[in-house]
Amino acid sequence: MGYEAHLYELASGGHGYGRDYKERAGSQVLGFQFLKSKIG
């Protein structure tokens, strides 16, 4: 359909946000950086 696809998987894998708070925070920062780059 011509849309870009983006995927990021944590090194720890699984179904959660991360194994500890540091990894969760890092994951959220990546998400916010992505949104900022796409919508400003």
MARMI-849942 format. One record per residue: residue number from 1; residue in one letter; x, y, z of N, C-alpha, C in turn. Coordinates in Angstrom, 2 decimals, always signed. Example, Ala and Ser with C-alpha at 12.3 -4.5 7.8 and 13.67 -1.06 7.14 Angstrom:
residues 2
n/res/n.u/n.v/n.w/ca.u/ca.v/ca.w/c.u/c.v/c.w
1/a/+13.19/-5.69/+7.80/+12.30/-4.50/+7.80/+13.20/-3.30/+7.80
2/s/+12.85/-2.25/+7.08/+13.67/-1.06/+7.14/+12.90/+0.03/+7.87
This chain:
residues 40
n/res/n.u/n.v/n.w/ca.u/ca.v/ca.w/c.u/c.v/c.w
1/m/+0.81/-1.18/+0.00/+0.00/+0.00/+0.00/+0.86/+1.26/+0.00
2/g/+2.17/+1.10/+0.09/+3.04/+2.26/+0.02/+3.36/+2.93/+1.34
3/y/+2.92/+2.36/+2.46/+3.19/+2.94/+3.77/+4.50/+2.42/+4.33
4/e/+5.20/+3.25/+5.08/+6.41/+2.81/+5.76/+6.02/+1.94/+6.95
5/a/+6.86/+0.97/+7.25/+6.64/+0.13/+8.43/+7.82/+0.33/+9.39
6/h/+7.51/+0.50/+10.68/+8.54/+0.70/+11.70/+8.34/-0.33/+12.79
7/l/+9.42/-0.96/+13.20/+9.35/-1.97/+14.26/+10.58/-1.84/+15.13
8/y/+10.37/-1.87/+16.42/+11.48/-1.89/+17.38/+11.14/-2.92/+18.43
9/e/+12.07/-3.83/+18.67/+11.86/-4.86/+19.68/+12.95/-4.73/+20.74
10/l/+12.55/-4.77/+21.99/+13.51/-4.69/+23.08/+14.42/-5.92/+23.09
11/a/+15.64/-5.73/+23.54/+16.59/-6.84/+23.60/+16.09/-7.96/+24.51
12/s/+15.34/-7.59/+25.55/+14.86/-8.59/+26.49/+13.67/-9.39/+25.94
13/g/+13.05/-8.88/+24.86/+11.91/-9.57/+24.25/+10.73/-9.64/+25.19
14/g/+9.84/-10.58/+24.96/+8.71/-10.75/+25.84/+7.53/-9.87/+25.49
15/h/+6.57/-9.79/+26.40/+5.33/-9.08/+26.14/+5.18/-7.83/+26.99
16/g/+6.23/-7.43/+27.69/+6.15/-6.25/+28.53/+6.95/-5.11/+27.96
17/y/+7.06/-4.05/+28.74/+7.82/-2.88/+28.30/+9.31/-3.03/+28.50
18/g/+9.73/-3.95/+29.30/+11.14/-4.12/+29.58/+11.33/-4.85/+30.89
19/r/+12.56/-5.20/+31.14/+12.82/-6.00/+32.34/+12.96/-5.14/+33.59
20/d/+13.24/-3.85/+33.42/+13.38/-2.97/+34.57/+12.97/-1.54/+34.18
21/y/+12.97/-0.65/+35.15/+12.52/+0.73/+34.89/+13.41/+1.46/+33.90
22/k/+14.71/+1.17/+33.93/+15.62/+1.83/+33.00/+15.28/+1.47/+31.55
23/e/+15.00/+0.20/+31.31/+14.66/-0.23/+29.96/+13.28/+0.31/+29.55
24/r/+12.35/+0.38/+30.48/+11.03/+0.95/+30.18/+11.16/+2.41/+29.80
25/a/+11.96/+3.15/+30.57/+12.16/+4.57/+30.27/+12.82/+4.74/+28.91
26/g/+13.80/+3.93/+28.61/+14.45/+4.00/+27.31/+13.49/+3.73/+26.17
27/s/+12.61/+2.77/+26.36/+11.61/+2.44/+25.35/+10.66/+3.61/+25.12
28/q/+10.24/+4.25/+26.19/+9.34/+5.39/+26.05/+10.04/+6.57/+25.37
29/v/+11.30/+6.78/+25.69/+12.05/+7.86/+25.05/+12.13/+7.61/+23.54
30/l/+12.40/+6.37/+23.14/+12.45/+6.06/+21.72/+11.11/+6.36/+21.04
31/g/+10.03/+6.01/+21.72/+8.70/+6.29/+21.17/+8.45/+7.78/+21.01
32/f/+8.81/+8.55/+22.01/+8.61/+10.00/+21.94/+9.49/+10.63/+20.87
33/q/+10.73/+10.14/+20.74/+11.61/+10.66/+19.70/+11.04/+10.37/+18.31
34/f/+10.48/+9.19/+18.14/+9.87/+8.83/+16.87/+8.69/+9.77/+16.57
35/l/+7.82/+9.95/+17.55/+6.68/+10.83/+17.34/+7.11/+12.26/+17.01
36/k/+8.11/+12.74/+17.72/+8.59/+14.10/+17.47/+9.14/+14.23/+16.05
37/s/+9.84/+13.19/+15.58/+10.40/+13.26/+14.23/+9.32/+13.19/+13.16
38/k/+8.17/+12.58/+13.48/+7.10/+12.43/+12.48/+6.07/+13.56/+12.52
39/i/+5.78/+14.08/+13.71/+4.73/+15.10/+13.79/+5.24/+16.46/+14.27
40/g/+6.50/+16.51/+14.67/+7.09/+17.79/+15.04/+6.91/+18.22/+16.44
